[in-house]
Amino acid sequence: MTAQGNDWSQWGALWRDQPAIDVARLRRDAARKRWRMRVFVALEIAMSLVAFGSCLWRMMTTSGRWQLWSGASLLLVILLQILYLHVRRGTWRASGQDVRSLQQLTIVRAKAGIRLARINLWSTLAWTVFTLLISAPELEPSRWQADHRLRLMLTLQVAVNGPLILATVALCAWYIRRQRKRIESVGAMGLSEDAPAHRI
Amino acid sequence: MTHVGGKGEFDQLLREHAGLLSRIAASYEADRALRDDLLQDMALALWRALPSWRGDAPLRAFVARVAHNRGATHVIGQMRRPVGGELSEDWAESRHGPDGHAELEQRRVHLQDAVRRLPLSLRQAVTLALEGFSHAEIADTLGITANSVGVRLSRAKAALKAVLGDGQ
């Protein structure tokens, strides 16, 4: 270290006298976290593949309006997967940038995240409306009142997809709000090299 | 070409740099639980980044760089400036008994607090300077010029002195 006077020497000695973490514990915790991340990614990929395969299978085995519906669902699954991958990119990011690059990268990704979340939000709502339109004939009370199996299937669809759609909308709204705050916060950090030092 | 890739070698690297990693993590996070999380993230980032280390820079500088990048990501991710840390009991008693060196511990906590409150760009240069890195090493680690290092350290010193006073 080049000479910076007694202050740096004294502060440095004081600084380096801090206790260090228990490495064995750190290694155990990090290994656990690594496995958890791998399991989550594997589960997510598996679920996406199941959803993708299911939509593809329906598209190939149905015709007319339900084939159209399967195609739209397939598109939504792909959009969702893009969003999830985008969101996860930050956690897998390689450590090679300096702070200002990280700041810029964060802003760019937050903006892209907002765009993707909006696409996801509106496509989910559009998919819901589209599904209701496609299944309008089956939703006629005279149809499902007379058909026990259809009634059961509709009940199941509402019970499963209703909360899922609401959760997706809430998640997207939350994510957009969070990214907006992040952009404001990162912009206000003042990481410019020429900026005057912040007062402590 | 040097390579540190094996599990045993990685453990050895963690042991050798535990102090450096702990101190860098402490400069980003006052909360003990979050600091532990950050340390895990730093260890993971190191594990992922190690294959890219070619031995052209000292390993200590490489470790510091990865840790700082992870710390900066943590601050940006948390969307907040760290608040001044209070003296947690296990932290304080890990080195000293209840009646020993209390003043020294207090000074150390004040220094940690003051460093944490520095803007990110100054904080990174300061922690490396406090670790004993030269201006050239700091410049290399942070990817900035030696002149910028001088400017940052000068600003940081003024800010630290304003808080810590001349007695520290």
Chai-1 contact restraints between the chains, C-beta under 6 A:
chainA,res_idxA,chainB,res_idxB,connection_type,confidence,min_distance_angstrom,max_distance_angstrom,comment,restraint_id
A,M1,B,G132,contact,1.0,0.0,6.0,A-B,restraint_1
A,M1,B,S134,contact,1.0,0.0,6.0,A-B,restraint_2
A,T2,B,S134,contact,1.0,0.0,6.0,A-B,restraint_3
A,T2,B,H135,contact,1.0,0.0,6.0,A-B,restraint_4
A,W11,B,L130,contact,1.0,0.0,6.0,A-B,restraint_5
A,G12,B,L130,contact,1.0,0.0,6.0,A-B,restraint_6
A,L14,B,R108,contact,1.0,0.0,6.0,A-B,restraint_7
A,L14,B,L111,contact,1.0,0.0,6.0,A-B,restraint_8
A,W15,B,L130,contact,1.0,0.0,6.0,A-B,restraint_9
A,Q18,B,R23,contact,1.0,0.0,6.0,A-B,restraint_10
A,P19,B,S94,contact,1.0,0.0,6.0,A-B,restraint_11
A,P19,B,R95,contact,1.0,0.0,6.0,A-B,restraint_12
A,A20,B,A18,contact,1.0,0.0,6.0,A-B,restraint_13
A,A20,B,G19,contact,1.0,0.0,6.0,A-B,restraint_14
A,A20,B,S22,contact,1.0,0.0,6.0,A-B,restraint_15
A,I21,B,A18,contact,1.0,0.0,6.0,A-B,restraint_16
A,I21,B,S22,contact,1.0,0.0,6.0,A-B,restraint_17
A,I21,B,L39,contact,1.0,0.0,6.0,A-B,restraint_18
A,V23,B,L14,contact,1.0,0.0,6.0,A-B,restraint_19
A,V23,B,R15,contact,1.0,0.0,6.0,A-B,restraint_20
A,V23,B,A18,contact,1.0,0.0,6.0,A-B,restraint_21
A,L26,B,L39,contact,1.0,0.0,6.0,A-B,restraint_22
A,L26,B,A43,contact,1.0,0.0,6.0,A-B,restraint_23
A,D29,B,Q40,contact,1.0,0.0,6.0,A-B,restraint_24
A,A30,B,Q40,contact,1.0,0.0,6.0,A-B,restraint_25
A,A30,B,A43,contact,1.0,0.0,6.0,A-B,restraint_26
A,A30,B,L44,contact,1.0,0.0,6.0,A-B,restraint_27
A,K33,B,Q40,contact,1.0,0.0,6.0,A-B,restraint_28
A,S95,B,A45,contact,1.0,0.0,6.0,A-B,restraint_29
A,S95,B,A49,contact,1.0,0.0,6.0,A-B,restraint_30
A,S95,B,V66,contact,1.0,0.0,6.0,A-B,restraint_31
A,S95,B,N69,contact,1.0,0.0,6.0,A-B,restraint_32
A,S95,B,R70,contact,1.0,0.0,6.0,A-B,restraint_33
A,D98,B,L142,contact,1.0,0.0,6.0,A-B,restraint_34
A,D98,B,G143,contact,1.0,0.0,6.0,A-B,restraint_35
A,V99,B,A72,contact,1.0,0.0,6.0,A-B,restraint_36
A,V99,B,L120,contact,1.0,0.0,6.0,A-B,restraint_37
A,V99,B,S121,contact,1.0,0.0,6.0,A-B,restraint_38
A,L102,B,A72,contact,1.0,0.0,6.0,A-B,restraint_39
A,T106,B,I76,contact,1.0,0.0,6.0,A-B,restraint_40
A,R182,B,M79,contact,1.0,0.0,6.0,A-B,restraint_41
A,S185,B,M79,contact,1.0,0.0,6.0,A-B,restraint_42
A,V186,B,I76,contact,1.0,0.0,6.0,A-B,restraint_43
A,L191,B,L120,contact,1.0,0.0,6.0,A-B,restraint_44
A,L191,B,S121,contact,1.0,0.0,6.0,A-B,restraint_45
A,E193,B,S148,contact,1.0,0.0,6.0,A-B,restraint_46
A,A197,B,R155,contact,1.0,0.0,6.0,A-B,restraint_47
A,A197,B,A159,contact,1.0,0.0,6.0,A-B,restraint_48
A,H198,B,P119,contact,1.0,0.0,6.0,A-B,restraint_49
A,I200,B,R117,contact,1.0,0.0,6.0,A-B,restraint_50
A,I200,B,A159,contact,1.0,0.0,6.0,A-B,restraint_51
A,I200,B,V163,contact,1.0,0.0,6.0,A-B,restraint_52
